[in-house]
Amino acid sequence: RTLAMLEQAEDYAKQENVERFSVSAYMERRPILEDSVYTDDIELSLESFKDLVMPANSSDKETKLFYALCVFKKLNPLKQEISWRRTGVDRGVAVIHYQTHLKIAARNPMYDGYEHGVIVQKQGDTLEVEIEGQYAPKGYNLVGGWARVYRKDRRVPVTKRCQFLEYRPKYNGWERTPWGTIPGLMIAKVASSQAHREAFPEDLGALYTASEMDQAGDKV
């Protein structure tokens, strides 16, 4: 679905020979929904868009793809609702703020709330326990995070469990980042983000939160 949207945006750019990106002009072909998150009329040259919102050394292709995703997902990069994060040479991913993630889900009429917390393990034991809250009690080790997202039209919630070691950053000095100072909160956000995306793929597909992507590549 995302690839098809990006291809449509590329076709539009070729047909119109655009050198300036205009949200309003593009959305004339795809009207903005009344409750859309992205409602601003922004017109920027390709170079200005790249300078303002793209990481250094981003290619024109990356810039166009990111712009197309902003349009289709109706998110404003100038409001820091979404950003492009490099994950390697000529590779990247769209990243949104965690609160934006929740706001998008809450707009869906089928949304019925969520729960999340951490998975802990008593020192010297192998039993993993899900608890509410975002820290490991004294005598317990933090091993992961969990989340459940509820929909009004489904009997069973979407549940996700994520291991801490799989998602913490791998670069030197990560201990001084939020992953080292508030690890329970970070891994709970990862589980919550994944559960919300699976529960609402039409709204949140291809959108990842920063906490999910901190483990990808070097520090950015």
N, C-alpha and C positions, 0 to 999 in steps of 0.2 A: 504493500500500500504506500509506504513512504517513498520507495523508489519510483513508483508511478507518479506521485505528486511532484517529485523533483524533476522528472523527465518532462512533465507538463510545463513546469516553470521554465525549463531550458528551452522548450519549443516556443513559448511565448516570447522569450528574449530574442530568439533568432528571427521569428516572424516580424516582430516589431522593431528589430535592430536597435534595441534599447541600450543607451549608454548611461541613462539615469533610471534608478529604481524608484517607482512610485507605488506605494501600497494601494492607494485609491484606484489607480489605473489598472493594476493587475486584478484587484478584487472586483472590478466591474464584471469580470468573467466568472468570478467565484464570490458572490455576495457575502458580506460578513454577517454572521448570525447576531441577533439582537443581544444575546447574552454573552457575546464573545469576549475573551480576555484582551484580544488585540483590537483596539478601536482607533488608534492614532493614525493620522494621515502623515506619513513621513516620506519625504522625497530627498534622496541623497545620491550623489554620484557614486560609481563603483569604488573609486579611490577613497572617497570620504567615508563610505560605509566600512571599508576595510580598515581605515585608520582609526575609526571610532570604536568599533566593536570586535575586530578580529585580532588574534594573536599576531605577534611579529612574524614576518616572512610567510604569511598565509598566501596561497595561490589564488588567482582569480576564480578558478573552479571551486575551491573550497568556499570562497566568499559567496558565489552564486548559489551553491547548494545550501549554505547556512541561511541565506536570505529567503530562499524558497521555503525552507522548513519554518522559519519565523512566520511567514505569511500563512502557510497552511495550518499551523498550530495556533495562529493568532496570538503570538507572544512578542513583547516589545524588548529588544535587546538594550535599548537606551534607558529603560527602566530597570535593567539588570534582572529581568524576569527569565532571561535565557542568555547563554553565552556559548562560545565555541571553544572547546578544550582540545589542545593537541595531545595525541597519544603516541606519536611517533612521526617519522618522516612521511609527509603527505597523508597523514592519517589524523582523524579527529572525531569528536563526538559532541553533540549538542547537550549542554548541561543546564538544568533549571534549578532555581532555588527551591528548597524543600517546602517552604510555605506556599510557593506558587503551585507546586505539585498537589498539595492538599486543596488549594483553592479551586483548581481545575476539576478535581474529583468531586468536590462539594457542589459544583454547578450541575452535575448530573442528577436528574430527579430520582434515580434509583439508588442514590448513595444513602447509606444508613449507618454511617459512623465506622469507627475502627478502634482496636485495642493494640497496644504494643508494649514490649518490655524487654528484659534480658534473660539469657539462659546462663545459669550458674552451676558450678560443680563444687561440692564440698571438698575441701582439701583432704587428700588421701582416699577419696571415693571416686567411683566412675559414673554414678548416677547423675544425669543432667536434669535440672529442674527449671521450668519456666516461672518467672516471677514478674509482677508488675514493678514499675519503677525503672530507673536507668543506672543502677549501680549494683555492685556485688556486695552483699553484707559481709561483715567481718567473719573470716574463716572460710570464705567461698572464693572461688576463682571465676572470673568472667570468661565464658567460652563462646557466647554468641548472642544473637538477638532474635526476637520473634514478633510476628504481627498477624492480626486477623482483620480483614476488611469485610464489611457487611453490605449486601445489596438487598433492596426490598423485594426484588423479584427472584431471589434464590434462597433456598432453605439452608444451604451450608455456606459458611463464609470462606473466602479465599485466605489460606494460611501460608505463611512463609517463615522458615527458620534459616538463619545465616550464621556461619562460623566466623568468629572474630579474626582468626589468623588468615582467613582467605581475603578479607577486605581491608585490613589495616595497610597503610602505605608501606612500600618496600624500600624507600629511599632513606639515606642517612639523616638522622635528626628528626624522624617522624615522632619521636617521643615528646618533642616540644610542641607538637601540633595538637589540635583538639583530640586526635586519636590517642594521644598519650595522656592528656589531662582530663578528658571526659569520654573515655572509651565506651561506656555503656550507652550514652546518648547517641554516639555516632553509629554503633552497630544496630541500635534500635531503629534509627532513621533508615538504614539500609533495608532492613526487613520490611519496614512500613512502605518504603518507596516501591519495592518489588511487589508487595501484595496489592497496593493500589493500582500499579500498572497492569497486573494480571486481571484485576477485577474490572478495569475500565480501559481496555486496549484501544478503543476508538479515540478516547480522549488523551491517553498518556503514552500510546505506543511510540517508540523511538525517542522518548524523553527520559533522560537519566538525571538523577540528582548528584550534586558534587560529592556527597559522602560515598556513593556507589563507585565513583570514578577515581577516588583518591589513590586506589591501588594500581591504577593503570599508568605505566610509564614513570618518568621522572617527575620530580616536584615541579609544578608550574605556578 
